[in-house]
Each structure stands twice: as structure tokens, then as C-alpha cells.
Amino acid sequence: MFTTVSDASKVALVSLARQLERWAMPLIDCQMSTSHLASLGARDIPRADFVGEVRYLVQQTAVAAPWRFDR
């Protein structure tokens, strides 16, 4: 992410996480474990748990496109 405004990427991530929670999407795949992501609440999960969760989630009803954020 890139921004010219301090902490804008953090605000964007929090907004995304809240919207995904409303849509019952419990995961954001960060792919890299960093202290910065951990400070924002990210946590590592075992690969087997992640794969199992993804297998379950891809069978769920999709959010209608185009996505619209709740206000």
C-alpha cells in the first residue's frame, strides 16, 4: 500500500476488516507475518487450519457484486 497521508493505510485496513466482518468473511490472507501486521491484530494460524477454513468459506454464498461498503 502507498499513501501520502500518515496512517491512511491503517484506516483503510480497519475499514476493510469491519466490512468483511459484516459480510461474515472471517479471514484476510496477509501472506507475510510482520510485527506491523501483528500490531494491527493479525495472527498466524497453522496452514492446515487456514486451508480447512478456505475450503469451507469458498462453499458459502458470495457477496453480491459489485461490492458496496456499508456506511
Buried (B, 14 or more C-beta within 10 A) or exposed (E): EEEEEEEEBBEEBEEEBEBBEEBEBEEEEBEEEEEEBEEEEBEEEEEEEEEEEEEEEEEEEEBEEEEEEEE
